[in-house]
Amino acid sequence: MLTHCLASSLAGNLLQKLRADGQSLLKGAVFFSGMAPLDSAICEKGELGFLEQPEKHQLISIPTASIWGTHSRVHTQTSLNIDAFCTQEKHIGLVHAAHTSIPGASDEIELVATAQVIRQTVEMAVAAF
């Protein structure tokens, strides 16, 4: 589970930096249990840290989705999540009740909802380019 969160944080950091450089490497992103982007300055010191105060940073401006499970083992109150660093007009959030961070066949309703959110994000990305 923590792997999904850190992968989302690393991807968020990359997307936030690419936005600041005016590059457009990706057309959209889907984050599962995504915490805030990693803070490069803290990480360069060999510590794990996350960006705070989204209003002071470039937002991720490509279409994004953030998918969380209510049964997530990650304590989400200790850090902002990736949603705060995404342009809200191009962002879709979903909180599902599956017993895993990524819904599977045993959680059909949550799986279908997740697929719909991913499809909507892809459609936004395709329409933007």
QUIVEN-V104818 format. One line per field, one symbol per residue. ss: DSSP state (a for helix, b for strand, c for the rest). psi: psi as a letter, one per 20 degrees, with the letter a starting at -180 (. if undefined). burial: + if it has 9 or more other C-alpha atoms within 8 Angstrom, else -. A space follows every 10 residues. Layout:
ss: ???
psi: ???
burial: ???
This chain:
ss: caaaaaaaaa aaaaaaaaaa cccccccbbb bbccbccbca aaaccccccb cccaaacccb ccbbbbbbbc cccccaaacc baaaabcaaa bbbbbbcccc cccccccaaa aaaaaaaaaa aaaaaaaac
psi: ghggghghgg ghgghgghgh ijqngqirqp polorqqqoh gghhjjroqq qrmhijqpqo irpqqppqqi jpipniiiqq rhgijqohik ppqpprjqjr hoqahimggh gggghggggh gggggghi.
burial: ---+++++++ +++-+++++- ------++++ +++++++++- -++-----++ +--+---+++ -+++++++++ ++-------+ +++-+++--+ ++++-+-+++ +-++--++-+ +--+--++-- ++-++----
